Amino acid sequence: MSRPDASRLGWPPLAAQAFTIAGAALAGAGVAAIGVPAGWLSGAMIGTAVLAALRLAEPLTAPFRWAAMVSSGVAIGAAVTPKMLQKIAAYPASIAIMSASVVISTFACAKILSRAPGWSRSTAFFASVPGALSYVFAVAATQEEADLQRIAVVQVLRVFLLMGFVPLVVAETGAVSGAAMTGPVDPLSTLLILLLLGWLAGYAMEKFRVAGGMLFGAMVVSGGAHALSLAPGSPPPLVAIVAQVLIGAWVGVRFIGFDWGLFARSALAALGTFFVAVGISGLFAVLAGLALSLPFAQTLLAFSPGGLEAMTLLAFALGIDPLYVGAHHLARFLLISFTLPFALKFWMRGERGPPQG
């Protein structure tokens, strides 16, 4: 993504990662304590980003990423209710509306960026695609004129701003109820079994290259176990807190080695397209809500441009249907994965201009 930027700590990787997570937890606790919606999640992200900017953060290795996804999936799966499942019939129409917003947002933002100084058409296009970051980079790397650093600046900044901006908008709608669940708590033995089986299911999904496989595998295991009463209660609240801290840290470490000079030069274009993308997503979220009688907060999170795992956990943390939100972000990932090469070809035709008569 950017230049190498080693941690100043000089500690063994495991100790440095533990320090990074501890910093994320401390920041999350502070933000949650002042009543910010999803404070553990957004606070952990901000705290880790600050550590990264100070070169005091360490990238998280696979075991920590797995822990983040599995703990998130187990907590989210237990929160899925029969009422949520009854609303699945509305998903196809809602996903169709969301797909239209993805297309319009991508090309609108690409058009804006392509007119900014220093932005090639291919760079503008890839920076405007809302999500599927690893796949976007894989395709962008095959294009000579695509500036991967500029693409990274816009993409990372968008997820960061979404996680800070969307909870505030949702809070203004009065839809925040929190993720706390009442009733009995799963015993430790049940929790450990859910975590183990969730990891195995997630690992299998990742082997089959399912987007967000580790998260969705654990969600399926936990949701199934609780729906069938094999798990008698819900995971302890600490599981949800750990999940939010780890996801926040995972997003925050993307700022390790971040090119702040390039960010300063690209900030106006990046921020402008962020608000354009959010505005378009918001309009289509309103449309879906009115057409399908769905809460605006729910459709806004589902239509937000990017962050499959982060947005699904954010929905859970805010007490909003995580199944609906996760299904839409997974659908967006699949839409981008299958259509990106064709959309790129269509977009790049404009570089040659109209045929001369």
Phi, psi and omega in degrees: 000322183199193187292152175299143184211083186293150178295143177285346188296320182070021181270165170302147185308318183296317179294320180294322177293321177297321177297318179299315181292322177298318177297320178297317180295319180296315179295319179298318179297319180295316181290321178295325183295333180267007171087016178289132178303136182054040186299323179299321182286305182292323178295317178298320179296313181295316180299318179292321178298321177295315177300320179296318180296329179272003182060041178242007180254157180235137176302143180273130181279175187307316181302322178290323177295318177299316180300320179298312185288318183291315179297322177296313182297319179295317180293316182292317181301323180290340182272349180288125184250161175304326179298322177295319181295328180294340183270002182299332181300335181275352186298313184303314180295319180294318179294325177297318178295318178299321180298320177297321179294325179297314181297310183295317180297316182300310184287328177294314180292322178297321179297317179295311183295325182294341179267354179279146180300134175086003181254116173285165181296320181292320178298315180299320182294308184294328178290342185264350181288123187274080176120188182053047191301316182297320179290320178301316180293323180298319179286319181298326181295342179272355182257121185301320186272358181282122179269102185296328180293316178296319178300316181297319180303311183292316184293314181293317180298323181297313180297319180300312181292323179300316183290338176267328188273315186298316179302325180292319178295316180297320180298324180294335179280349181078017185268356184285125177238351181083165185260004184295136179245138179269170179102186183292157180256139178301136175295161184302319181298318178295317180299316181295321178295317179298318180295318180293310180294325177297319178294317180297315179295319179294320179297319178296318179296321179294325177297329177270012176059038174282129180299131181064030188302318181296319179293310185288329176299314179293325177298316181297315180297310182293316180298317179295317181297319181284324179295325181270006180063021174286333171252123192284342185219234177221158180299151176303148179306332181300328180297316179295322179293314178300317180300315181294319179296315182292320177294318177299317178294321180298320176289318184296326182290351175295346179272002173293125181075012181299134181276093184291331176295315177295323177300316180299322180285337185252359190301315184298314180294319182294314180293321179299313181288332175300312182289329174295313180298316180293321179297315178295315178300319180297319179298316179289330176295320176298315180301314180296320180298317180290318184289327188245007179057048179248149180296141181299320181301322181291313181290327179297314178296321181291327183267354182303137190280074172131162173083065183306301184292316184296317182290325178294316178291324178298319177301315178299314182296331181267001180076028180250147185311103182286336179293315178297312182296313181297320180297322180289321179290326175293319178297321179295320178300315180294320178301313180295317183299320184276336187250349187304311181300322181288320178295322178297316180299317179297316181295318184289343176300328181294341180292330182276345179078174181290153180296144181279133180264000000 
